[in-house]
């Protein structure tokens, strides 16, 4: 986190104000809701999405009240989707903390997710931030479609590389794209610049998700969390997709049989990981991740050098070098 703290320095004042406003926005007259939202705030993650909003806005102009609303809306809706994801996946832990459904059960978790979704919508509507709401709503729609597409394709274990890119574009990249586009929109950037910043965020999000998928193949002792989860859940990601599309059918059949087996053990998972590493899946995925990162950086390359631009470049780099 030390690396992120350095990147945050150029927007430290904005993030501090944002945290205070975010707490106020989530406050409710229902005691149980306050207990749960306080729990959510205490275990907040890296704040990468608000960082992308503020840095993108500051690259193009001066921070406005609209910037804060955009950052809060995205963070609220993102939190809601994570709570719902944990219910869908029956996940009992997130970022080293118990999930909402693990503590308060699924019924409460779904209702809290619904509350956050409505709170985010009201925040935008009450402040007449319709253009920002439009951008974020499209992102949430894409996220849902991406999840469903992944579920559909995972059942058949026949995901192509192009389908994988479409899934991660919808699942992950569009949310980061909404951060950078909303940051631009909040400082009254032109439609052309907003579209440009959307692509910047989308390419960054693609690199981010490929890195996330690569982490599943890392040594557990290095990243400090279990590996092989995608394999356990029958999710085909780029390292494995590439190897399967460039290998002989007999080897592929053996690996797909392991993945399809509901009773996979650590030995089976290790065998799949070694198969991917041996056949160049990691190197290929790293090259694609760097390709997307460079496409993102190319979009902001012509902007004048500044502390903000440097922080944005470092944040994009962080998405591809992080260990968690």
N, C-alpha and C positions, 0 to 999 in steps of 0.2 A: 504493500500500500504506500510505501514511502515514495515510490516513483510517481504515483497518482497525486500524492500530496504536493509534489513539486509542480505538476501540471496545473493544479488547482489554484496556485498562488495568484495568477493573473485575474481570476474571477472569485477570489476568496470572499470579498465583501458581498457579492451577489449571491453566492451559495449560502452564506450565513443568513442573509435576509430571506432567502428562499426556504430554508429549513424552518424558520419561525412562521412564515406564512403557510407552509405546508401543514404544520401542526394545527394551526387555527382552522384551516379549511376542513380538516378531518374531524374536528370536534363535534360531538353530538350530545343530545340531551339523554340519550340512552346509555346508562352506565356500562353495560356489557360491551357496547360498541367502542366506548372510550378505552376500556381495558385492552381490547383487541387491537385497536389502531395504535395505541401507545406501544404495544408489543411489536407491531409492525415497524414503527418508527425507530425503536431501539435497535432493531436488527437490520437496519437498512444496509444495502450493499455499497458498491463503489461509487454510486451517484454518476455513473457514466452518461446516462441519458440527459439529466439536467446540465451536465457539463457540455455536452454537444449543443444543447439549445443556447446556452449563454455564450459559448465561444463563437458559434456561428453568427449569432446576433451581433456580437461585439466586433467581429471581423468586418461587418458591413455597416455598422452605425453605432448609435448609443442605445444602451439597454432602456426598454420602456416597460410600463406596467403590463403590456401585452406579452412581453417576454416571460415574465414571472407566471402569468396565467398559462402560457403554452407549456412551460416546464412542469408546472403542477399538474396540468391536465394529463400530460404524457406519463408522468410518474404515477398518478392515481390509476390510470387505465392499465398501465403495465403491471402494477401491483395486483390489480383485480384479476388480470389474466393469469398471473403466477399462482394466485390462490386457487383459481378454478383448475389450473393445470395439475396442482398437487392433489386435488380431489379426483380428477380423471385418472391420474397415474397412481393413485393411492400412495403418494409419497409422504413419508413421515418426517423427513428432515430436509431443510434447505439452508445453505450457507452455515452449516454447523449448528443450526437451531431447529427445534421442533417446529413442524409446519402448523398452520392454523387448524387444519383438519385433524392432526395428531392430538392436539390439546382439547379443542372444542367440538370435535367430530364434524363429519362432512356437511350435515344440514346447516350448521352455523357458518361453516366456511363458505358454502355456496351463497348464503344470504349476505355475508360480509362482502363477498366479491360483487354481488348485485348492488349492494349499497354504494360501494366505491365507484362502480360504473355510472350509477345515477348521479353521484356527487360530482364526478368529473364532467358529465354532460351539463349539469346545472351551473357549474362554475363557468363553462364557456358561454352558455346561453345568457346567464344573468349579466355577464360582462360584454355581451354582444360580440364575442370573438368567433363569428360564424366561419370565417375562412380558415382559422386555426382548427376549429372543430371538424371542418370538412376534410382537411389533410389527415388528421388523426383518425377519423372514422374510417377512411379508406385503408389506413394501416391496420386497424383492428380487424376489418373485414378480411384483408389479405392474410393476417395471422391465423384466423379461424380456418380459412380455405387451405392454407399450407399444412396445418395440423391434420385436417381431414384427408388431404391428398397423401400425406405421409402414411397415415393409417391404412388407406386403401392400397397403396403400393407395397407396404411392408408385408401385407398378408401373402402376396405372391412372390416376394423376394426377387423381383425382376426389375429393379430400379435402374434406369439409365443415368448417365452422367448429366445429361440435359435436364432430366426430370428432377434430379437431386438439386441442381442449381435453381430450378423453379420453386422447389419446396423451401429452400433456405432463403430465397429472395422474399417469399411471402412470409415465412415463419419469423425471421429475424431481421433481415435487411430493411424491410419496409418501416419497422418501428424506429430504427436509427435514422432512416431517411426522413421520417416525419419530424424527428428532433431538429435536424439541420435545416429542413424546409421551413418549419415553424419558427426557428430562430431568425431566418431571413425574412419571413413574412411579418414577424413582430416589429421589425424596424423599417417596414414599408419598402422593402426591396421590390424591384420589378418582377413581373411574372417570369421573365426569362431567367433572372438570377435565382428565384425560388426554385424553378425547375432544375437549374444547374446544381444548387445546393442539395436538392433531393437526390440527384445522381451521386453526388459526393457522399452522402450518407448511405445510399444503397450499396455502393462499392465497398465502403468501410464495413457495412453490416455483413456483406458476403465474406470478406476477409475474417471478420470476427467469428462467424459461425464455422468456417473451415478450421480456424484455430481451435474452437471449442470441440469440434469432432476429432481433431488431432490429439487433444489432451486425453481422450479416452484410450489412447494407445501408449501413453507415457507410463513410466515407472511410478507406482503408487507412492513410493518413498519420496519422490521428487515433488509431486504436486500435492501430496497430503490428502488425497481422497481416493475412493475406490475407482479402479479403471475397468474397462470392459462392459460398462453399463449399457451402451448402445447394442453391443453384441447380445447381452442377456435379453434385451427388449426387442430383438429382431429388427433393429433399425440399421439399414444399410446407409453408410456414410461414404464420403469420397474416397478415403484410403482403400476401403474394401471394394467399392464399386469399380475403381480403376483396375485393381488386381484381377477381379473376376472377369472383367471384359477383355483382359489381355493374357489369360491363362488357359491351360487345357481343360477340357470338360471333366475328366476324371478327378482331377484335384479340386475343381470347383464343386463337383457333386459332393465330395467328402466334406468340404467346408460348409456348404449350404445345409447338409444334413445335421451338422453340429449346431448351426444357428437355429434351425427349425426345431431342434429338440427342446422340449419344455424343461427338461431336467439337466440343463448344462451345469457342469462343475467348473472350478477354477482351472483345472487341467485343460478342459475343452476350450475355455476362453483364451488361455495362454497359447494354445495351438493355433487359434485363429489369428491372434495378434502377431505371432511369429511368422505365420504365413504371409500376412500383409507386409510386415517389415522386410522379409526375405525377397519379396517380389516387387519392391519399389513403390509400394502404396504411400508410404510416408513422404518420400522425396517428391513424388508427383504432386501430392496434396499441398506440400509446402510451396512448391513452385506456383500453383494456382492461387494460393493465399497471397503470395507476394505480388502476383500479377494484379489481383483486385486491389490490394493496398496501393500499388503504384498508380493505378487508374484513378483512385480516389485523390491521391496527393497531386496528380497532374491537373485536376480541376481547380485547385486553389493555388497552383504554382505561380500564376501571374499576379496574384495579389501582392501589394507591397509588403516587404519584410517588417514584422512587428512582433512584440511580445505575444500578442493574441494569436497571430498566425503560427508562431513557433509552438505555442501550447497546443494548438489544434493539430499540427503535424505530429507532435509528441504523443498526443492522445490516439491518433490513428496508428502510430507505431506501437503503442502499448497494446492495442487490440490483437496484434500479431506476435507479441513477445511475452505476454502475461503467462503466469504459471497456474492460474486459477480462472 
